[in-house]
Amino acid sequence: MNINSNDFKDIDPGDRVLMGPGPSNVSARVLQAMSAPCIGHLDPYFLLIMDETQRLLKYLFQTENPFTIPVSGTGSAGMETCFVNLIEPGDEVVVCTNGVFGMRMADIVKRLDGKLIQVDGEWGRAIDPEVVRTAIRGKNPKIIALVHAETSTGVCQPLKDIAHIAHEAGALFLVDMVTSLGGVEGAVDSTEIDVAYSGTQKCISCPPGLSPVTFGPAAINALESRKSPIVSWYLDMSMVRSYWGSERKYHHTAPINMIYALREALRIIAEEGLEARFARHQLNHRALVAGIEAMGLSMFVPEPERLPSLNAVRIPEGVNDIKVRKALLTDFGIEIGGGLGDLQGKIWRVGLMGHSSSRKNVFLFLSAIETILNAEGAKITTGALNEVSALYANT
């Protein structure tokens, strides 16, 4: 094969306002940290960075769990990490499914020869804890797993009642925090979460490529008490622990520059403070909803169950989903997401995560969508920005 190097131009995707289901926009500080010189994964300086990253991750998860690390891989790697390390063939595993990512967890359980107990809920609604209690009656589950922030629907799942049910049953409580960590309250220790995972590209506002995980004492005990080998070598935390622990025993070459980036993103979060960060996400979510409803549009999820970091908006009747999203990207540089599965063509998924959760982006999106829908002849009410301005002024 002959290659002309002149055929390959500099990478320049242009400016994007990332308001989809992820990734979110990344601070220049994070990108600058990512560009620092690459050094060895056992270099004394990098070992210091590893320690600091772990401390910052524990702050973010709100946990004292010693084993809190970034797994080398995206959020789906974090999901697999938690399941492959804890499930053995025949283990009863309860998975609550009310969206795409709950279904993905259920798929992994079956692949690991676990005995799946699937608790199905309505897409767009939170799982009823009593349905979980009923599903495990007479069972002996090792794990009860659910998604805190269902990215496919915009549902925020309350955690404490199901955590209580899990522990009453002697089960581990496993939580997907991919679209909530860093944007929505979900303290690991006070909520009694035994094991959780996330992704760097959502509310943390770091490029995709790492998956923070935290294993509590009960999860570590389950890991150490296994009777069968962990089926994944790469994601075997019994070995990875030795690299992130005091032994610093080599397992695989860590993604050094991605960990630089994560450390800086976590430092930005610590500077803002968790309480202020959660409040910012909630305020911008409320403002976006106010503008959407002022136009005469509606949200997919009932108010008490809405996720502030991912907003599911019903597409008005007669409006072409793909055409609107293309206009947002082409004319305004705004990326949002469409619906998945049965929700394809029925909802828009509008992210307000991390660096992308800002007053500026709320106004930009609402003015852009109003302009596009007017041009499409949709029946909407104009002047929605007045409602949004009033909400911000009174907060």
N, C-alpha and C positions, 0 to 999 in steps of 0.2 A: 504494500500500500504506500503510495506517495502522498506526503502531506506538505502543504505550503503553510508555513507558520503565519503568513499574512492573512490567512483565512480566519484566524482566531483573534478576535478583537478583545480589548479590555472589558472586563465584567462591569457592566453599568446598568442595573435594573431600573434606575430612576427612583424618584421619591415615591414612597407608598405610605399611606396611613393605614396601618394594620388594625382593622376593627372586625376581624373574623373570629373564628373559634381557636385561633392560634396559628402561627406565632404572633406575639405582640411586638410592638416597636421596642427597640433596644437603645438605651442611653449611650451617648458617645463615650462616656466614661467606661462602660463595659467593653465596647469595641476597642478602645485604647488599651485596656488591660489585656484583652485577648491578643493584641499584637506585640506584647512584650516578648523578649527573647525566649525561645524554647530551650529548656534545659533537661537534664536527665530526671527520670521519675524517682530516683533515689538520691538526688542531689540534696544536700542539707537545707538549702533555701526552699526547695520545693516541699520538703517534709514539713517545714514551718508553715507554708501556705496550706498544706493539707490539714494541719492542726487548726489553723484559723478558720478554714472553710467548715470543718466539723463543728466548731463552736458556734459559728454563725447559723449553721443549719439547725442546730439544737434550739437556738433562740427562735428561729422561724417556726419550727414545728411545735415550739413551746413544750419541750420535753427535756428530761435529764437522761434519756436513754444513751448510754455510751456508744452503742452501735447505731450511729446516724451518719450516713455517708451518701455521696453521689455515685450512683451506679453508672458505668460507662455504657450509655445507650439512651434512647429516648424514653418517654413515659411508658410505652408498651414494654420496654425492657424492665422497668420497675415493676410493672404488673406481673410479668413472668417471674421475676426474681422472688417476689413475695410468695407466689403459689408454688414454684418448683422447690423451694427450700422447706416448705411446711407440709406439703401434701405427699402422702404415700398411697400406693394402690389400696383401694377399699375404704379410704377415709371418707366419712360423710362431710360434705361441704355445702353449706347453704349459700346461694348467691341470689341477691335481690336484683331483679332485672326490670328496669323501666326505661330503657334506652339502649343505644348501641354498645356502650362501654360495659354495661352490666352483662350484655349478651357475650361480649368478648371474654369476660372473666369466666362465664359458664363454659365457653368453648375450651378454655385452657384447663379447667377442672376435668373435663371429659378426656382431653388428650393425655392427662396425667393418670388416668384410670381411677380418679376419685369417684365417689358415689355422689353424684350431683343431686341436690335438693333445690330446685329452682322455684323461687318465689316471684311470680310475675305480677307486675303492676302496670297501671295505665301509663302510656307514654305522655308526659306532660304533667304528671302528678307524682307526689312523694309516695314512698312505700309506707303503708299502714303498719306500725309495729305489731299490732295484734294479729295481723296476717302472718307475720314471721313467727310469733309465739305459737300460733296454731300449727304452722308447717313443721315445727320441730317437736311437737308433742309425740312422745314415744320414741324419739330419735336420739342419737348420740353424736351430734355434730362436733367436728374438730375445729371448724372455722365457720363464722358467719361473715360474709363479705358484701359490701355495697359500695356504691359510688356516691361520694359526698356532693359532687357538682357534676351532674350529667350533661356533658357538653353537647350532646345531640338534641337535647330538649330544653335546656335552660332551667332545670329543676335543681333546687338546693334541698338536699335531704337532711332533716333533723337527725342527729346522731345519738343523743344520750339515751333515749328509751331503748333503742336497738342494742346499744352497748350493754345496757343493764340485762336485757334478755340473753345476750350472748354469754355473759359471765354467769348468770343464773344457771345456764345450761352447761357450764364448764368449757365453753368454746372460746377460741381466740376471735377477737373482733378486728377484721381487716378492712381498711378503708382506702378507696381511690380518692386522692386529693389533687389530681392533676390540674383541674381548673379552679381549685379553691385555695391552695396553699399560697399565702402572700396576698390574698385579696378578700378572703372570707374567714371569719372567726371559726376555728376548729382545733382548739388546743389539744394536743395529743394526750398529755398526762391527765389533765382535769376531766377530759371526756372519756378517759379509760380506753383509749385505742391501743391495741396490742401491736399492730403492724400497719404501716401506711407507706404509700409511695406517691410521687408527684412527677412533674416534668419541669424543666427549666424555662420553657418557651412561653408559658402562659402568664400568670400574675407575677412571677419572679422577674420577667423581662430580661432573660438571657437567651442567647441563641439556642435552638434545639440541639440536643446531643447528650444531655445528662439527665438522670432520673434520681432525685433525692429519695432515699428510703430511711425508715427508722424502725428498728425492731426492739420492742420492750422485753422485760425479763421473761414473761411467759412464752413469747415467741422464740427467744433465744433458747429457752429450756426445750421447747418442741424441736428446734433445729438440732440441738445436741443429743436428743433422745431418739433420733431416727433409727429405724432398723434396716432401712434400705438406702443405697447411695442416692445422692441428688442427681437427677438425670441430666442436668446441664453442667458441664465443666466450667464454662465461662461465667455463669451466674451462681456458682456454688459459693454461698456466703461463708461457709465454714472455712474456706481457703481465703476468700477476699478479706475477711476479718483480720487475717494475719498481716496483710499489707497495710490496712488502715489502722491497725492497732500498734502497740508498742514494739512488736517484733519487726515490723516493716519487711516482712517476708515477701519476696517477689511473687506476683501471680500473673499479671499482664501489664503491659505498658499503659499507664494512665494517660488520658487525653490532657496533657499538661496545660495547654493554652485555653481549653474549655474550662478547666478548673480555675485558672486565673479569672476568666470572665465571670464564672459563678460567684467567686469570692467578692468581686466588685459589685455585682448585682445585689448580693446579700448585704454588703456594706451600705449600699444605698437604702435598702429596706430598714436596716438598723438606724440609720440617720433619721429617717422619717418617723420611725416608731410604728409598732404594729397597730395600736389603737387608732392613730391618725390615718394609717394606710387603709384600714378597714372602713373607717368613716368616709374617706375620700371615694372609695369604690361604691359605697352605698349612696352617697350624695349624687354622684354622676349617673348612677343607675336610675335613681328617682327622677332626675332631670330628663334623662332620655325617655323614660316611660311617660312623663308628663307631656313631652313634645309629641310622642307617638299618639297618645290618646287625644291630644288637642287637635290633631289632624283628622281624627275620626277612625284611626286604625286601632287595632287591639292586640294585646299580648296573648301568647299561647298558654302561659302558665298562670294559675291563680296567684294573686298578690302575695299571700303568706309563704308561698313555696318558690318564689322567683329567686333566681341566682343573680346577684349583682354584677358578676364578671362576664356573664353570657346571657344576652337578652334575646328571647325568641319572639319575633314579631309575625303575626299572621299576615300573609300576603293578601292584599285586597282582591276581591273577585274580579276576574277579567284582566288582571295584570300579569305580564309575562316575567316570571322570576329571573330567567337567565338574561333577558334583555336589560332589566333594571340593574342587575349586578354588573353586567358588562359596562353600562353607562357610568355607574359609580366609579369603576376602575379606570375607564378610558378618559372620562371628562373631569373627574375630581381626584383621581389617584387613591380612592378609598376601596379597600378590600373588605367585604363581608362574606359570610358563608351562607350556603343554601341548606335546605333540609336534607336529612339522610333517611334512607329506607322509605317507610310509608309517609314520611313527612316531606319527601322531595316535592318541590313546587308548592308547598303549603306554608312554609315559614322561612323567614330570614333569620340567621343567627348573627347577632351583632355583639361583638366582644368589646368590653371595656376593662381591659386587663393590664395591671401594672403600669408601665410607662404610657400605655395607650389610654388609660382611664383619666381623661382630663376634660375640663370645661370646654376647652377649645375644640376637642374632637366631638363632643356632644353637639355643639352648635354647627360645626362643619357638616357632620352627618345629617342632621335634621334639615338644614338648609338644602343640602344636595338631594336628599330623598324627596323633599317637597318639590323641588324644581323638576326632577325626573318624573315624578308621578303626575304632576300637572301637565307635562309635555305628553304623557301617555293617555291623558284624558281620564285619569282615575278620579273618582268622586271623593275628594278630600277637602278638609277645611284649612284654609291658609291662615297664617299668623301664629303658628304654633310656637315660634321662638319667643313670643311675648310671655307665654305661660312658663317657659323655661327660665327666662330672665327674672320673672317674678319669684320663682322657686329659689333660685340662687340668691336673690336679693334678700329673701326672708330667712335664709339659713345662717 
